[in-house]
């Protein structure tokens, strides 16, 4: 019976049409077709590589071209306003940058936040493709019989697949999802920390601005007094030693002004770095010290529920749990099954192959032991962090109370006293009773008290911000700006 040479692939089975129009099963062609199909599918599913070299010049120009009202910032603000998270009139950088506006820019351009978000993207990509089945395996054994026979080739192709009956793939998927959640929590934590760092730098810069303004204000006063006392000394109406004290104090304040200016410029560059803007970007900042009141719900329970570091460590502990589950699942074997064909001396054989590892010697003991140890480490990391943060909260609250009490005492007692002292010194000069040294001493003391008051308000703002940082973003409430120095206490010549 002759065969018509017209092999057909039908549902993955190679058939040949016989002379009497009947179909004969051809195992060799079946495995050839399956092998070609498997290779074709594998090649079609493969991704290609596309190089993407660094473009330093483009990034440099884009970075230098960033502005406070960049399109990316505008889109972010619009999204917040659409969600009701930001009032419509709370972002306008045309008249300079406020602290709230600076925080929004930081959330968009801060370089550290960019890296944290990209790392979260890596974890998300891992989670999306975790728990996939292993690819099928196509193998072929080809032997030649050395004796002189008509069919010297022994061909044995096989196609096998692993059945994950152990549950390890599901456990790996759960672990990857838990790790992605940790990455997202780390992003929230980094964003809140970036806002906290910006507030600290902003208030430090503002305090330096106020200190520099007070120094320059006193310098302007001393310039007038130095000129007047010099004339009086030349006329013999004032000892030269007293006149020299005004000159010495002026020189001392000049040095202090130069030092404060250098610190002020350095801190402004730090602010620009936190904002993600270049050092020479066009930017106007408003110097003001502002801080919310002492949070009323500053308790350990609130901290445990809202602190982002504890939230991340809690998620990390869940990852450790999922890792342990995965390692336990790994000790149970998965089954490998497949089809097998063999052609030996002209005789064809078809069958199945299978395999299952026996968890006797290894049983993934090392992986399970390490996962157990890592889970205990994650538990200790959460518990010790809670202890440390509760202690830091108590310390920060004590600092808030101390700074607030100190500020109120200075505003109630010292500032009125120094104002009265200045008024009395001026009155003595008007009456011709001398008082040059008294006036100089009063001016210097008033200046020092105002600088001390600025420092106290700075420390109060920083301590309140530290409490807010510990309790999480839920407790933050915007409050009106609070000037570090009242205009009524301005020192005038």
Secondary structure, DSSP 8 states (H G I E B T S, - for coil): --B----EEETTEEEEEBTTS-EEE-HHHHHHHHHHHHHHHHHHH----------HHHHHHHHHT--TT-HHHHHHHHHHHHTTSS-TTS--GGG-B-HHHHHHHHHHH-HHHHHHHHHHHHHHHHHHTTT-----EEEEEEEE-SS--S--EEEEEEEEEEE-TTSHHHHHHHHHHHHHHHHHHHHHHHHHHHHHHHHHHHHHHHHHHHHHHHHHHHHHHHHHHHHHHHHHHHTTSS-HHHHHHHHHHHHHHHHHHHHHHHHHHHHHHHHHHHHT--TTS---B----------TT--HHHHHHH-HHHHHHHHHHHHHHHHHHHHHHHTS--EEEEEEEEEETTEEEEEEEEEE--TTS-TTHHHHHHHHHHHHHHHHHHHHHHHHHHHHHHHHHHHHHHHHHHHHHIIIIIHHHHHHHHHHHHHHHHTT---HHHHHHHHHHHHHHHHHHHHHHHHHHHHHHHHHHHH-GGG--------SS-GGG----
